[in-house]
């Protein structure tokens, strides 16, 4: 699941996110953020 999928779980409390699950997410599933950063970097380099 991409990070955006956790927004509703975290913000609205639709389901409990355990500390272990959160740790796993932030240590292994940050690909979305890396991709976002690469897009921002590419955009900035063009400007």
C-alpha positions, 0 to 999 in steps of 0.5 A: 500500500502506498503511503497515501493509503494510510492518511485516512487510517491515521487522521480519521482513526478508521483503524488502529495503527500499531507502533510496530506497523508504523515503524515498519512503514517508515523504515521500509515504505518510503518509496512514495516520498523518494519518488515525490522528491525526485519529481520536485528535484527535476522540476526545480532543475528545469526552472 
